[in-house]
């Protein structure tokens, strides 16, 4: 069984089936396959470096929304680094990558920043904000002190990798009950009888 990934640790490729998208654009928008492929090639090898996946994610096949001039204004991920290098000095990359450093820099000049309720990190701190160092401290904070709903993100990173919107927690008693029911269903499917250790007193 594959291990469940709760949060992403690296940017994932867009889950787009190119062939299905080509067919759908032809059926729904009347744009022929040759016209789509020609346009994709122009945009992929153009200054915006828009990939085929990005072409469909941005719905650039829709000629009613975008003419070719508008489509050429889109920039794909492959074009980002050259833009960063031209428009942003290298010394500013660290504050842009590090959320705590970025928020502290903005706050120091009176700019509004998101309210931070806690920081989870093995060594770092952020003013008077509570710092959580291990799993137990996270669990205790989430159950007792965290206002819901809330939004979390990694300290370092880009592209919205590892973000999470949390609505509520699940009480341990509910989790225990769910596990018990799951074990019972598993025994029913396999025909196993409860053992003395699993059936309780």
C-alpha positions in Angstrom: 0.0 0.0 0.0 1.4 3.4 -1.0 2.2 5.7 1.9 -0.3 8.6 2.3 1.2 12.0 1.6 -0.5 14.5 3.8 1.4 17.5 2.5 3.5 17.9 -0.7 7.2 18.4 -0.2 8.0 19.3 -3.8 6.0 20.8 -6.7 4.0 18.3 -8.6 3.4 18.2 -12.3 0.0 19.4 -13.5 -2.3 16.3 -13.7 -3.3 17.0 -17.3 -3.9 14.4 -19.9 -2.8 16.1 -23.1 -4.7 13.8 -25.5 -8.0 14.2 -23.5 -7.5 17.9 -23.5 -6.9 18.0 -27.3 -10.1 16.1 -27.9 -12.1 18.2 -25.4 -10.9 21.5 -27.0 -11.9 20.2 -30.4 -15.4 19.1 -29.3 -16.2 21.9 -26.9 -14.6 24.8 -28.8 -14.3 23.6 -32.4 -10.6 24.1 -32.4 -8.9 21.4 -34.7 -6.1 19.3 -33.5 -3.6 20.7 -36.0 -4.5 24.3 -35.0 -4.0 23.4 -31.3 -0.7 21.7 -31.9 0.6 24.5 -34.0 -0.4 27.1 -31.4 1.2 25.0 -28.6 4.4 24.8 -30.5 4.5 28.6 -31.1 3.9 29.3 -27.4 6.3 26.6 -26.1 9.2 27.9 -28.2 8.2 31.5 -27.9 9.4 34.0 -25.2 6.8 32.8 -22.7 7.8 29.2 -22.8 4.3 28.0 -22.1 4.3 24.2 -21.8 1.5 22.1 -23.3 0.1 21.4 -19.8 0.1 25.2 -19.0 -1.6 25.8 -22.4 -4.6 23.8 -21.3 -4.5 24.9 -17.6 -4.7 28.5 -18.8 -7.4 27.6 -21.4 -5.4 29.2 -24.1 -7.2 27.1 -26.7 -10.3 29.3 -26.2 -10.1 31.8 -29.1 -13.2 33.6 -27.8 -11.2 34.6 -24.6 -7.8 35.2 -26.0 -6.4 36.3 -29.4 -2.8 35.3 -30.3 -1.4 38.6 -29.0 -3.0 37.9 -25.6 -1.8 34.3 -25.6 1.8 35.5 -26.2 1.6 37.6 -23.0 1.4 34.4 -20.8 4.6 33.2 -19.2 5.2 29.6 -18.3 7.2 28.2 -15.4 10.2 27.7 -17.6 10.3 31.5 -18.2 10.3 32.4 -14.5 14.0 32.2 -13.6 15.1 34.6 -16.4 12.4 37.0 -15.2 13.6 36.7 -11.6 17.2 37.3 -12.6 16.4 40.5 -14.6 13.8 42.0 -12.2 15.1 41.0 -8.8 18.6 41.3 -7.4 20.0 38.1 -6.0 20.2 39.4 -2.5 16.4 39.6 -2.3 15.9 36.0 -3.2 16.4 34.9 0.4 13.6 37.1 1.9 11.3 36.1 -0.8 12.0 32.4 -0.1 11.9 32.6 3.7 8.4 33.5 5.1 9.5 34.6 8.5 12.2 36.9 7.2 9.8 38.3 4.6 7.1 39.0 7.1 9.5 40.6 9.5 10.9 42.8 6.8 7.4 44.0 5.8 6.3 44.4 9.4 9.3 46.6 10.1 8.2 49.2 7.6 4.5 49.1 8.6 3.2 46.9 5.9 0.3 44.5 6.8 1.2 40.8 7.1 -0.8 37.7 8.0 -1.3 37.0 11.7 1.0 34.2 12.8 -0.4 32.0 15.6 2.6 29.7 16.0 5.9 28.5 14.4 7.0 24.9 14.0 10.8 24.7 13.7 13.6 22.8 15.5 15.6 26.0 16.2 14.0 29.2 14.9 11.8 31.7 16.7 9.6 34.7 15.7 9.3 37.3 18.3 6.9 36.4 21.1 5.0 33.9 18.9 4.7 30.4 20.4 7.3 28.0 19.0 6.5 24.3 18.6 9.4 21.9 18.5 7.9 18.4 18.2 4.7 16.5 17.3 3.3 16.5 20.8 3.6 20.3 21.1 1.8 20.7 17.8 -1.0 18.4 18.9 -1.4 20.1 22.2 -1.5 23.6 20.5 -3.9 22.5 17.9 -6.3 21.1 20.4 -6.1 23.9 23.0 -5.0 27.2 21.6 -5.4 27.3 17.8 -8.4 29.3 16.4 -10.2 27.6 13.5 -10.2 27.7 10.6 -6.6 28.5 9.9 -4.1 28.4 7.0 -0.6 27.0 7.3 2.5 27.1 5.0 6.1 26.0 5.2 8.6 28.6 6.3 10.7 28.1 3.2 9.5 27.4 -0.2 7.5 28.6 -3.3 4.7 27.5 -5.6 2.3 26.9 -2.8 4.0 23.5 -2.0 3.0 22.1 1.4 0.2 24.6 2.2 -2.9 23.5 4.1 -6.3 25.0 5.0 -7.5 23.4 8.2 -11.1 23.6 9.3 -11.1 21.6 12.5 -9.4 18.8 14.3 -10.7 15.3 14.9 -11.0 14.3 18.6 -8.9 11.3 19.6 -12.1 9.5 20.8 -13.5 9.8 17.2 -10.3 8.5 15.7 -10.3 5.6 18.1 -13.9 4.7 17.3 -13.1 4.9 13.5 -10.2 2.6 13.9 -12.3 0.1 15.9 -15.0 0.1 13.2 -12.3 -0.3 10.5 -10.9 -3.3 12.2 -14.3 -4.8 12.7 -15.1 -4.4 9.0 -11.8 -6.0 8.1 -12.6 -9.0 10.3 -16.0 -9.3 8.7 -14.5 -9.2 5.2 -11.9 -11.8 6.0 -14.1 -14.0 8.2 -11.7 -13.8 11.1 -13.1 -14.1 14.6 -12.1 -11.6 17.3 -9.3 -12.7 19.5 -9.2 -12.3 23.2 -6.8 -9.4 22.9 -8.9 -7.5 20.3 -12.4 -8.2 21.6 -11.8 -6.6 25.1 -13.1 -7.8 28.4 
